[in-house]
Amino acid sequence: MTTKKMGITPLALFSLCAVLVVDTLTASASIGVSSLGWWTLILVIFVIPYGLITSELSAAYPGEGGIYDWVKKAFGSSWAIRTTWFYWINVGLWMPAVYILFAGMFSELFAPDLPLSAQVFICISLTWLTVWVCNISVDVGVLITNVCAVLKVLIISVLGIGGFIYAMKNGVANEFSLAAVMPSFDSGAAFLPALVFNLMGFELVATMTKEMKDVKQIPKVVFLAIAITAFLYIIGTLGILMALPVEEVGLVAGIIDALKVLFGNGPLGIFMTYALGVVTLLTFIGNMVSWTMGSSRAAAQSAKDGELPNIVAKSSAKYATPVGANIITGLVSTAVIFIYTFFANTNDELFWSMFAFSSCIFLLPYLLMFPAYLKLRINDPATARPFKIPGGLKVQLAMTVICFLVILQAVVLFIFPDIIFGTIDWQYTIPVLSGVLATIALGELLLLRAKRQSSPLNLASETGA
C-alpha cells in the first residue's frame, strides 16, 4: 500500500498519461488540415469549461469513486450504478482496440508476415500484463504511467518537430492556407468525435485523492495537464500532416509511416524509426494501465456500496488494489480479442469499429457528470469548495449545456459518422449500435440486481433522497 503522498508533478503526469493517447493521433490527422481549426474550437468551447467543472467537483467531493461519487450524490444510486458500469466496462472494451493496434504496429515494424495467432497472443499477453501491474501496487502503476507520459511527450514532440524540419527541406505534404485550417465538414468528418475522445479523462485524477498531498492542488494538476495535452495534440497532428498527404494517413500504420518519411531509409533513419516505434508501443501499455487503475477503483467503490457484484469489490490484502475489478477487465478484453479473430480479414475499419463502440460507452457517463455538477451547485451550496468556478447560475448553466451537447454529438457521430452528409452506413452502424445497446442492457440488469438486494435505506438513496 502506498505511503508516499504525491504532489502536482506526478499527478499531472498521471493525468497526462490517461488523457494523452498516441493511438488515436492518426484519427485526428485523418480529418485533414481542418483538424487544427477543430482542435482550437473544441479547446475553447469545451475543454476549458470541462477542466473548470472537473476541478471544482474533484476538490469539493474528493474520494476514490470520482465520477461515481458525484453522480450518486446528485442523482442517487441508480444513475451512479449506470455511470460506474459504463466508466469501468469501457476499459475492457477499449483495451482490445489498443492492443490490436499494438500488434499491428509491432508487425509493421518487426514482422510484416506475423500470423494472426501470434498477434492474438501479443494482445492477450499485454492484457494480463496490464492487469498484473494494476494489481501489484499503486506506486508501481503510477511509476509506469509517469514514465509513459514522458514517452508520449517524446514521440509526439518528435512527430511535431520532425514534421517542421521535413517541411523546411521538402515542402509541406498538404495545403495549410487559412481556408484549409478553418473547421469544415469534409471527407474526414467521421473522425471528429475522436478529437473529443482524445481530450477526456482529466477527472480520473480525482480517484487518487488518498495519495495526494493536498486536494486543493487539483485545479493546478488538471490545467497543467490540459495545457500540455492541447499543445502536444496540435503539434503532433501538424507534424503528421506536414509529412504525409492526408489520403495516406492510415489509422494503424500512420505513425510508423510518418516516422519513415521523417527519418528516411538510411541506417540512422531506420534506427530512429524502430526506436521511436518501440516508444510508441510502450505508451499504449501506459495508457491502459492508467485507465485500468482509475476505472477499477471507481467500480470497486460502487461494489462496496452493494451496487455491483461483490467480486468487483475484492481488494488485494497486501496492496489494497482492486484486483476483482482489474481481473474482470482482463477477462472482458480477452473475450473481445478472441471475437476479433473471426473478423481479422480487416484492419483499419475493424480497429475503428471497435474503438467507436468502446468510445460511445466511455462517453456515456459524461452525459451524467455535467448535469450532476449543475445540480450539486444548486442543491448543495453548503459543501466547501476549495476551488469554485466564478460566475452566476447562467454561466454554470451555459457551461453545463455546452459540455453536454459536445459529448452528445460525439456519441451520435461515433455511431452514425455519415449522418452529417445525410446518409447512414448501416453495415458499419449496426454492429456499433448493437454493441452499445447490449452494453446498456447488461448494465440495466445489474441495476435490477442491485435494487433487489438493496435495503429500504438504499432504496431511499436511489431516489436521490
N, C-alpha and C positions, 0 to 999 in steps of 0.2 A: 504493500500500500504506500502511496506517495506521501512524503512528509515535507518536501521542499515546496514552498509556495512560489508561484510563477508571477512575474511582472509583465510589463507591457510588451517587451520584445518577443519572448517565447509565445505569448498568447496571440500576438499579431501574426507570427509565423504560422501558428496553428490555424488561425482563420484564413490566412493566405493560402495555405496548403489545401484547405477544404474548398475554397471558392475558386482558386485559380486552376483551371482544368486545361491542360495542354491537348487532351484527346479530342476536344471539340473546337480547337482553334481553326482547323481547316474548314469546319462548317461556317465559321464567321467569314473566312476568306472566300468561300464559295458564293457568298452573296454578291461579291464584286466590290468595286471601289466605293459604292454607295454604303457599304458596311461601316465605313468611317463616319459618315453622317449619322447612321443609325446608332452607332456606339455613343456618339456625343449626345444625341437626343435622349436616349434611354438613361444615360448617366444623369442628365439634368432633371428630367421629369420623374424618374423612378428611383434610381439608386440613392440619391441624396435623401429623399423622404424615407425610403426603406431603411437606410442607415440610422437616421434620427429615431424612427419608431423602434428599431431593434435596440438601440442604446437605451432608450427610456424604459422599455419593458425589461431588459436584462438587469438594469440597475435597480429598478423598483421591485422586481419579483425574481430575485436570484434563486437558483435551485437546479438540481441535476435534470429535472424534467424539461426545462427550457420551454419550447413552444407548446408542449403538452400542458404545462402548468398554467400558461397564460390563457389558453383556450378553455381549460377546465374552470378557471376562476371566472371567466367571462360568461360562458355558455353552459357549464355543467358537464357531468361525466360523459354523457352520450357523445357529444361533439368532441370531447377530449379523446375518447377511445378511437373515434374515426381519424382524428388528427394523428395520433401516435401510430396507428396502423399504417397509414399512408407514408408517414415520415420514415418509419422503420423499414417496411417491406420493400420500399422502392430501392433501397440499397442492394438487397438481394437480387432485384430485377435489373438494376443498373450494372452491377459488378460483371455479369457475363458480357455485356456490350463492351465494357472497358478492357476486359481480359481477352476477348475475341480480337479487339483492335491490337492489343499487345502481341498476341500470337501472329496476327497478320503482319505487323511491322517487324517482328522478330524474323519471320520467314523472308520478308522483303530484304532484310539486312544480311542474314546469315545462311538461309536455306530456302532458296526460291522453290524448290520442289518438296518442301516439307509436307508429309502426308497429313490428312485430316486427323488421323488418330493421334499423331504427335501434337498437333495444335490443341486438340481437346485435352490431352494430358497436361499441357502447359497451363491451360485455363483453370483446370481443376486444382492443380498444384498451387497456383497463385491464390486461388480462392481460400484454400486451407492454410496457406502461409499467412494471409491476412487475418484469418480467424485466430490463429495461434498468437500472432503479435498482439492482437487486441485482448487476448485472454491473459497474457503473462504479466502485464504491468502497464499502468498509465504512463509511468516515466518512460518506458521503452517506446510506447506508442507515440508519445509526444516528441521524443527524440527523433524518431523516424519521420514524423510529419514535418518537423522543423528542418531536417536535412533535405527532405524532398521539396520543401518550399523554396529553399535556396537553389536547388537544382532546376525548379520550374522557372525561377527568375533568370537563371543562367541560359537555359535553352531558348526562352522567348526573347531575351536580350540579344542572343546570337542571331536569331532569325531577323530581328528588327535592324540591328546594326549591319548585319551581313547584307540585308536587302538594300540598304542605303549605299553601301560600298559597291555592290554589284551594279546598281542603277547608275552610279557615277562612271563606271567603266564601260558598261554595255547598254545603257539606256533602260528605261522602265518597261516592264512587260505589259502594263495596262495604262490606259489614259487616266491621268489624275487632274482633270480640269475641275473647276468649281461645280459645274453642272453634273459631272460624273460622281462627285463626292456627296452631293445632296441626297438625302433619303429618297428612295424610289422603289416602287413595286415592280422589279424587273424579274428576270428568269430565276434569280436566286432567292426570291422572297420566301420560298418554302423553308429556308434556313433561318428566318428572322427569330422564331422562338428560341433558337439556340443561344442568341445573344442574352435573352432574359435568363435562361437556364445558367449560363456561364457566370452570372452575377448574383446568384442566390447562395445562401448559406452563412451569411455573416452572423446570424443568430445562434449558430452552432456553438459559439464560444460561451454562451450562457450555461451550457451543460457542464462547464469546467469551473463553476463558481467556487467549489470547495477547494480547488487548487490555486485560487487567485489570492494575491496579497491584499487586494482591495477592490471590491466590486465597483467602486467609483471610477476605476480605470477603464471600464468597459467602453465608454464613448471614444476614448483615445485609441483603444485597441481596434474598434470597428472602423473608425475613419482612417487610421493609418493603413489598415488592410485594404480599404476601399480605394484610397489614393494610389497605392502601389498596384493593385489589381487593374484599375482602369487604365493606368499608363501602360502597363505591360500588355494588356489585351490589344490596345490600339497599336502599339509599336510592333507587336508580333504579327497582327493582321496586315499591317502596312508592309512589313518586310516580305511576307509570303507573296503579296500581290505585286511587289516590285520585281520579284524574281520569276514568278510563274504567271502566265496568262490565266485568267480566271477559269477558262474552259478546261485547263489542265490540272486544276486543283482537285485531287482525289480525297475522299473522306478518310480512307485508311492509309494510303501511301503518301498523302500530300506533304507531310512534314519531311519525310525522308527524301522525296523528290526535290523539295526546296533546298535541303541541305546539299544534295548532289549538284544542283545548279550553282549554289553559292560557293562551294569549295572546289568544284571541278573534278577531273579524273586523275590528277596527279597523285603521287604517293601521299603527300601531306593532305591533299583534299580527301582522299579515300579514308585516311586515318581519322580526320576530323568528322567526316560523315558517320563513321562507325561509332566513334567515341560519343558524339552528341546524340546519336540514335539510341545508344545504351542509356544515356542520361534521361532521355525522353521516356523510355520504357520504365525506368525506376520511378519517375514521377507518377506513373499510373498506379503503382503499388502504394505510394504515399497518399494519393488521393483516396483510395479505397480504405486505407487504414483510418484516416481522419474521419471519414463519413461513417464507417462502421462503429468507431468509438463513440461518436456523438449520438447517432440514432439508436444504438443499442442501449445506451444509458437512459434515454427517454422512454424506450419500450419497457425496460426493466422497472422503472419508476411506476409506469402505468400498471404493470403486472403486480407490483407490490400493493397497489391500491385495489387489486381484485378485478381489474378491467381488461386484462389479457390473461391467457392461461398461465398457471403457476410456474411452468417450466421456463417461461420467458424471464421470470424474476430471479432465477438461480444465479448466484454470485460465487466467485472464487473465494474460498475461505482464506487463502494466502494473500491474494492481490486485490480483493474486493472489486473485481471486474465483472461485468455482466456476461458470464460465459454462456448462459442459456440463450440469450438473445443473439449473441455472436454465432453460436453453433447453428441456430435455425437460419440465420442469414446465409451461412455457408451451405446449408442443405438446399435452400431455395436457389442459390446461384448454381450449384452443381446440377440440379434438376433442369434448370433453364439451359445450361450448357449442353446437356445431353439432348434436349429437344432441338437445339441449334444444329446438331449433326444431321438431322433429317432435311434441313434446308440449306446445306452447306454449298450448294451449287452457285450461290450468290455471294457478294462481298459487301460493297458499299451500301446497296439497298437493304440488305439484311441488317447490317450494323445500324443504319439509320432507323429502321422499323423498331428494332429493339430499344434503341436509345429514345425514340419518340414515345414509345409505350411507357418505359420507366420514368421518363421526364414528366409525363402527364400525372402519374401517381405522385411523383415528387412535388409537383407544384400545387396539388390539391390542398394540402394543409395551409398554404399561404392565403387561400381564399377565406380561411377562418381566422388566421393570425391578425390580418389587418383590421377586420371588423372587431376582433377581440380588443385590440388596442383602443379603438374609439369607445367601446362600451366601458372598459375599465377606467378610461379618462373621465367619463361622465358619471359612472355609478360608484367609483371607488376613489374619490378625491382625497380621502383621509390617509391613504398609504403614502409614506415618504418616498419622494422621487429624487434621488441624488442627482439625476440628470433629467431635466424636463424641457421638452420642446417648447420654444416660445410661441406666442400667438394664441388667439382665442379659438372658440369652438369651430368657427368657419374654416380656419387654417387646418385644424386637425381633421375636419370632415373632408376637405379637399384632398389632403394627403392620403387619407384612407381610401377614398373613391378612386383616385388616380392609380394607386398601387394595386388595388383590387382589379381594376379594369385591365391593367397591363398583364397581370397574371392570367386573367380570364382569356384574353386574346391569344396568349401564348399556348394555353391548353387547346383552344379551338384550332389554331394553326398547326399544332403538332398532329392533331387527328385529321384535319381537313386542310392540308397545305395548299391546295389549289383553289380553295373557296374564294380567295381574293380575286381570282380570274373568272369566277362564275362557274367553275367546274369541280367535280369531285371524282377522284380516282379511287373507286370502290375496291379495287384489287389491293391497294395499299391501305385504305382506311379501315376496311372490315376487320383485318387481324388486329390492328392497333386498338380500334374501338372495342372489339370483343375482349381483348386483354384488360383494358381499363374497366369495363363493366364487370367482368368476372372478379377482378380485384376488389372493386367496390362491394360486390355481392358477398364475397367472403368476409369482408370487414363488417358487413351488416349481421352476418351470422355470429361473429364474435361479439358484437354488441348485444344481440339477443341472449347469448350465453351469459354475458356479464350481468344483464338485467335479471335473469332467472336466479343467479347466485347472489345477488346483492341483497343487503338488509334493508329494512324500511328507511334507515338513516341514509344509506347510499342512494336509495330511490329518490329521496328528497333532494339530494345534491344534483341528480341528473336533470332536474327541472331548473337548476340554477338558483335554487332557494338558498 
